[in-house]
């Protein structure tokens, strides 16, 4: 008997809050890529685990990728829809950083690829 389901370990990427005035970076959480849907699941330390946050690519031009940040909205404990709560774009030509603006937060949320830990 073969097992068609193989557990795939998803790479953990790091999130940071960036203060534009001081340029300091503070740990914000982690992100995981969901290959099935082509988007990132964001787990933010400062926000409740009851809500699901996603970073979804929506387009690209001149070497930069644009993203939409979404939150899952539930009604009576069941999925209702997703709502846009922010936007972002790749910051470097290598695509090593995605910088996001989220609704009520003054600091930018940064997703870092290829970080050496």
Secondary structure, DSSP 8 states (H G I E B T S, - for coil): -----------EEEEEEE-TTT--EEEEEEEEEETTTTEEEEEETTS-TTS-EEEEEEEEETTEEEEEEEEEEEETTEEEEEEEEEEEEE-STT--EEEEEETT-SSEEEEESS---
